[in-house]
Amino acid sequence: MRMRLKKHLDERLDACKDILIAREVEDFYKLKPEERNFTVDTAQIFEQPSNALVLEIGCGKGAWAIQSAQRHPDKNYLAVEKLSNVIVAACEQALPHRLPNLKFVNCRAENLDCFLPRKCVSEIALNFSCPFPKKTYANRRLTSARYLQLYKDLLADGGVILQKTDDKTFFEWSIDSLRENGYQVYDICYDLPEGGDNVETEYERKFRAQYLPIYALKAQPNK
Ligand SMILES: C[S@@+](CC[C@H](N)C(=O)[O-])C[C@H]1O[C@@H](n2cnc3c(N)ncnc32)[C@H](O)[C@@H]1O
């Protein structure tokens, strides 16, 4: 049964190969550091490669990336998700829209430096990242020190991180972590309004339906 499910998943992933442009191999950590080079050529994958690149990390089923790419044809979107059974759903949602400015990468955020050239990203979107509330898992939070260092390498000059979450404790922890790791934090918002420029994610829709506040911020590496 398990084998059949896996075969079915592989077939579904294969059917998405036009937009799913890279996948982390199963034995990634067995590779020598010099063999971990899967860098995607952003000039090849997008029709308008000179447009700003937005990276969404932990895209889930892709609603935010799809709607954002539709709204902003003048930007390129790369949506990253570590779970292959989740990203396949995102790709399947995206395929019928035929968006030339949206692609997907199936990898762990911690390995993004093996998939992307340095300084190629204008915006990093962290939408409702897992808060990992246990202290012992704090280094898995996507706003912990090791990730913030990696984002500095990926962000082009003037690049920005945009975070949204429903979790106030995680939000305030992220503000401290960003500041401690050399970022200036601004546009801190404790109740992000609906509509306007804001594109809702799947998780956001659930929380807004319960009338819960959404926390948001922007951050840039200090000059
Ligand atoms: C809580 S969900 C939010 C999904 C979507 N952004 C939304 O707002 O609806 C977080 C997603 O991040 C993914 N994720 C967590 N840690 C990750 C990592 N280190 N690298 C890539 N994806 C990750 C999870 O698999 C999950 O799909």
PDBQT file of the ligand as one rigid body, heavy atoms in Angstrom, charges set to zero:
ROOT
HETATM    1  C1  LIG A 301       1.569  26.255   9.085  1.00  0.00    +0.000 C 
HETATM    2  S1  LIG A 301       1.876  25.868   7.419  1.00  0.00    +0.000 S 
HETATM    3  C2  LIG A 301       1.458  27.383   6.570  1.00  0.00    +0.000 C 
HETATM    4  C3  LIG A 301       1.210  27.168   5.110  1.00  0.00    +0.000 C 
HETATM    5  C4  LIG A 301       0.937  28.448   4.283  1.00  0.00    +0.000 C 
HETATM    6  N1  LIG A 301       2.090  29.324   4.285  1.00  0.00    +0.000 N 
HETATM    7  C5  LIG A 301      -0.257  29.196   4.808  1.00  0.00    +0.000 C 
HETATM    8  O1  LIG A 301      -0.100  30.264   5.399  1.00  0.00    +0.000 OA
HETATM    9  O2  LIG A 301      -1.376  28.706   4.595  1.00  0.00    +0.000 OA
HETATM   10  C6  LIG A 301       3.657  25.892   7.384  1.00  0.00    +0.000 C 
HETATM   11  C7  LIG A 301       4.242  25.182   6.167  1.00  0.00    +0.000 C 
HETATM   12  O3  LIG A 301       5.652  25.363   6.208  1.00  0.00    +0.000 OA
HETATM   13  C8  LIG A 301       6.293  24.147   5.854  1.00  0.00    +0.000 C 
HETATM   14  N2  LIG A 301       7.629  24.156   6.473  1.00  0.00    +0.000 N 
HETATM   15  C9  LIG A 301       7.925  24.083   7.795  1.00  0.00    +0.000 A 
HETATM   16  N3  LIG A 301       9.253  24.099   8.006  1.00  0.00    +0.000 NA
HETATM   17  C10 LIG A 301       9.811  24.191   6.763  1.00  0.00    +0.000 A 
HETATM   18  C11 LIG A 301      11.168  24.216   6.295  1.00  0.00    +0.000 A 
HETATM   19  N4  LIG A 301      12.191  24.164   7.146  1.00  0.00    +0.000 N 
HETATM   20  N5  LIG A 301      11.386  24.307   4.971  1.00  0.00    +0.000 NA
HETATM   21  C12 LIG A 301      10.344  24.348   4.078  1.00  0.00    +0.000 A 
HETATM   22  N6  LIG A 301       9.052  24.298   4.460  1.00  0.00    +0.000 NA
HETATM   23  C13 LIG A 301       8.789  24.228   5.778  1.00  0.00    +0.000 A 
HETATM   24  C14 LIG A 301       5.385  23.067   6.443  1.00  0.00    +0.000 C 
HETATM   25  O4  LIG A 301       5.569  21.817   5.809  1.00  0.00    +0.000 OA
HETATM   26  C15 LIG A 301       4.002  23.682   6.173  1.00  0.00    +0.000 C 
HETATM   27  O5  LIG A 301       3.481  23.289   4.918  1.00  0.00    +0.000 OA
ENDROOT
TORSDOF 0
